[in-house]
Amino acid sequence: MAWSTRQLARLAGTTEKAVRYYHEIGLLSEPDREPNGYKRYEVAHLIRLIQIVRLVDLCVPLSQIPAADDVDDDPEASVRALDAELASGIERMQRIRSELAVILHHRVPWDVPQGFAEVVKPLSAADRGVITVVSGMLDADVLGNIKQLVAERDPTDDELDAIPDDASDADIERLAQRMAPIIRDYWRRFPAVADAAAHACVPAPVAQEAIDTAFAQLYRPVQLRVLLLANDILRSPRSRD
């Protein structure tokens, strides 16, 4: 008894396209052909194809399935390696599902950085952009501190968001004066945040440049003036006394 490609695929529970691909990558040997040129598959091909389909069902990558003429000398080791890989994949999927559940619960965009879904909703687009930038380059401890600072949002943060572009110098100074002691308290409680680039997962100068650029491009000039003035107040000799 011999079978055509279509018949073989149907018997093994796969597709003709898959059969041809397995030939192409060397997993399934080519059969003899009839005088009319049609392929003639034998029982050995059917057994091999069913084995391939079984391994694919077990999530074995095609690159790890032995070629048709290879013999796996240590199948137990291969099974254990696959089991470990799948366990790691399941753990990752469970983590992702947990993160998606938090995102759905808080109704925030699903591209929010990991761990920030609970706190980003009140933030401005500029704040979210900066958090996205730093989330890709700072270590987990600093990000945890930043998350806590965001959760403790102060009324002056809302004032900074709302300050008009034509704010007077006096208004800018008043807001900076009010923000300075709040920022000082943040620095005292979370010193790593004041020097975040030193805790980066990339070279510190690269991280600092990226953070500075994010601030410069995401915040409005008037907001930057407030922040820079607050920083100057904090670093002045009188402020340190």
N, C-alpha and C positions, 0 to 999 in steps of 0.2 A: 504494500500500500504506500502511495506517495501523495503528497499534498502540494497544492499551490501556495503562494505567499498569502493570499487571502484566507485560504482554509487553515493554514498553520496559525496565522494571527488569531483567527476566531477560536481555534481550539485552545490556545494559550491565554485567551482573554486580553489580547492587546490589539494593536493596530498594524496595518501594513507599513505605515510610515515608521513606526517604531522598529519593526523587523529590519527594514532597510538601513535604519540608523545603526542598529546593533551590528549589522554587517560592516558598515563603514568604519566603525571604531574598533572592530576586531573582537567583539564579544560573541558573535555568532558566525560560525564558518559558513562559507558559501556552499550551496548544494550543487549537485550535478544538474545538468539541463537535459530536457527532452530534445529529440531531433528538431522539434519546431522552435527551440530556443527558450521554452518556458522552464522555470526552476522546478526541481523535483525534491521536495523535502522528505526526509526519512524520520523514523522514530527518534534517532539520536538528536536531530535538530529540534524536535518537539520537546524532548526532555530538557535540552539546554535552554530553550526559550522559556519554558515554564520556570526553570530555576532562576533565570534572569528576572522574570516578572515577580517572582517571590522575593528576591533580594531588593528589588525596587520598592515593593510594598513595605519592606522593612526599613525603608529610607536609607539603604546603602547607596552612597554616591556611585554613579556609573564608573567613575575613575578608580574606585576601589574594588570593583568586581573583577576577579581574575579573568584574563583573556581566555578564549576558548581552549587553547592548548596549554594553559598553565594549571598547576595543581597547588592548592593552598596547603602548605605543610603544617600550618598551625592554625586551624580554623577557630579553636577556642580563643586564641589571642585576638583574632580579628573580630570575633563576636564581642569580646570584652571591650575592645577599643571602640566599637560602634556603640555599645551600650553606654559607655562613658560620654561619648560625643552627644548621644541623644539626651542623656540626663542633663548635660550642660545646656542643650537647646531648650529642654522643657523648663529648666530654671529661668532661662532668659525670657521665654514666652510668658511665664507666670509673672515675672517682674514687669514686663511690658503691660500685661493685662491689669496689674495693680495700678500702674501709672495711668492707664487709660480710664480706669474707674475713678481715680481722683480728678482727672481732667473733666470727665462727664459730670461728676458731682458738683464741681465748682463752675462748670460752664465757661471754661476759658479756652482759647485757641489750643489746638493739640500740638503745636510746635513750641509751646512754652518750655523753657529749660527744665530739666529734671529737678524735682523737689520744690519748684516755685509755684505750682498750680494753686496752692492755697492762699498765696499772698499777692499775686500780680493783678488781680481784677481792678483795684482802685488806681493802678499806676497809669501814668501817661505813656504815650507811644515812645517818647524819648527814654523814659525810665526802663521800659521793657526792652528797648533796643540795647541799652547799656548792659542790662542784666544778661541778655543773650550773648553779647560779646564776651563778657567776663566769664560766663559759664563754660565757655570753650577753652579757657586757658588758666583758670585758677583751681587750686586744690579744693578738696571737699570741705576741709575745715573752714577755710575763708568763705566759701560759698554758704556754708551753714550760718556763719556770722552775718553775712549780707542778707540772707533770708530773714534772720531775726530782726535786723534793722528795718527791713522793709515792712515786717509785720507790726513794728512799733511806730508806724507812720505818725509824724508830728503835724499839727496844723500848719506849721510853716512850709511844709512840703506842698500843701495845697496852694498856699500863697505864692510859692515859687512857680507852680504850674500856671497860675492865673495872672501873674504880673504882666501888665500891658507892655508892649514894645516901646511905648513912648513914656515909660515911667520916669519920673524926675530923679535926679541924683540923690535927693533927700530920701525918696521912697526906697531907692535901691540900698542906700546905706542903712536905713532903719531895718529893712528885712535882713540884711547881712548881719547887723548887730544882734538881731534876735536869733538868727540861725547859728552864729558862732558858738555860743555855749552848748547848744544841743550837739553840734558836731564834736566839740571838745569832749563831751560826755561819751559819745560814740567811740572816739579814739581811745579814751581811757578804758572803757569796758572791752573794746575789741581792737587792740593795738595792731593786729594783723591787717585790718581793713585799711588803716592809715597808710600802710606800705604794702598794698595788695600785690604789686608786681613782684615783690620779693618772694611771694608764695605761689608763683606761677608754675605751670607745668611746661612752659616754654621759656626760652631765655628772657630774663627780666627786662632788658631793654626793649625787646620785641613786644612783650606784654604791655609795658608802660606806653609805648608809642601807640599801640592799638587802642588802649583805654583812653588816652588823651585825644586821639583822633575821633573816637566815638563820641566823647563829650562835645568836642568842637563842632561836629557835624550834626548831632542830634538835638542839642539844646539851642534855644534861641540866644542871640547875642546878649539880650538883657538878662537872661537867666545866668549866662556865663559870668557876666559882670558881678552879679550877686554872689555867686559861688567863689569867684576869685577874691572878692573883697572880704568875704567871710574867712577865707583861708589866710589872707593877709592879717586880719584882726587876730586870728589864733596864733600866728607866728610872731606877732609884735611883742617886744619886751614887756609892755604893760600887761598883755594878756597872760604871759607866763608867770607874772608875779602873784 
